[in-house]
């Protein structure tokens, strides 16, 4: 069963509050963005971004590296993104920016 991709501008805007890039560790100099997963399993498609809960807060340099670099294999870029995603989600919960209140409602 395919669910619609989850969207939250509020969640994406939290990237600006990130203390640093969750990929390379560089301090946030107003260049941290919410980079979406590039994996089909996460809802990524041609012209379609993955769900907003599948983001990593990373700097522009890391975003370009993960999205376009020919220096790294597809698997290496996937692992870089996954590691940054786990750190991002951990920070969101540990900092209190993300809290569980009610389950989201999905359009089936």
C-alpha positions in Angstrom: 0.0 0.0 0.0 1.5 3.3 -1.1 1.2 6.3 1.3 1.4 9.9 0.3 4.8 11.5 1.1 4.7 13.3 4.5 5.3 17.0 4.3 6.2 19.5 7.1 7.6 22.9 6.4 8.1 23.3 10.2 10.3 20.2 10.3 12.4 21.4 7.3 12.9 24.8 8.8 14.5 23.3 11.9 17.6 22.7 9.8 18.6 26.4 10.4 18.8 25.6 14.1 21.2 22.7 13.7 24.4 23.3 15.6 26.5 21.7 12.8 26.5 19.5 9.7 25.5 16.0 10.8 27.7 14.6 8.0 31.1 16.4 8.2 30.7 18.2 11.6 31.3 21.7 10.3 29.7 24.4 12.4 26.5 25.9 11.1 27.3 29.1 9.2 23.7 29.5 8.0 24.4 26.8 5.3 22.7 23.8 6.8 19.9 22.4 4.8 17.4 19.6 5.1 18.6 17.1 2.5 16.0 14.5 1.5 16.8 10.8 0.9 17.5 9.8 -2.7 16.2 6.3 -2.2 13.2 5.0 -4.0 12.1 3.1 -0.9 11.6 6.5 0.8 9.3 7.8 -1.9 11.9 9.5 -4.0 11.0 9.6 -7.7 11.6 11.7 -10.8 10.6 15.2 -9.7 9.4 13.9 -6.3 11.2 14.3 -3.0 11.2 11.6 -0.3 9.0 12.2 2.7 10.1 15.1 4.9 10.9 12.8 7.9 13.6 11.3 5.7 16.0 14.3 5.8 19.5 14.9 7.1 20.6 18.3 8.3 23.8 18.8 6.3 25.9 21.6 4.9 25.7 22.6 1.2 29.0 21.0 0.5 28.0 17.6 1.9 24.6 17.9 0.1 26.3 18.4 -3.3 28.7 15.5 -2.5 25.9 13.1 -1.6 23.7 14.2 -4.5 26.3 14.5 -7.4 29.8 13.4 -6.5 31.4 10.9 -8.8 34.2 10.4 -6.3 32.0 8.2 -4.1 30.0 5.1 -5.0 26.2 5.1 -4.7 26.6 2.9 -1.6 29.1 5.2 0.0 26.8 8.2 -0.6 23.9 6.2 0.8 25.8 5.4 4.0 27.0 9.0 4.4 23.4 10.2 4.2 22.0 7.5 6.4 24.5 8.3 9.2 23.7 12.0 9.0 19.9 11.2 9.0 20.3 9.1 12.2 22.2 11.9 13.9 19.6 14.5 12.7 16.7 12.5 14.1 18.5 11.9 17.4 19.3 15.6 17.7 15.7 16.6 16.9 14.4 14.4 19.7 17.2 15.0 22.3 16.9 18.8 21.8 13.2 18.7 22.4 12.4 20.1 18.9 10.6 17.0 17.9 8.1 15.4 20.3 5.6 12.6 20.0 2.1 13.9 20.7 -0.5 12.3 18.3 0.0 9.9 15.5 0.0 11.5 12.0 -2.9 11.1 9.8 -2.2 9.6 6.4 -4.3 9.7 3.3 -4.6 6.2 2.1 
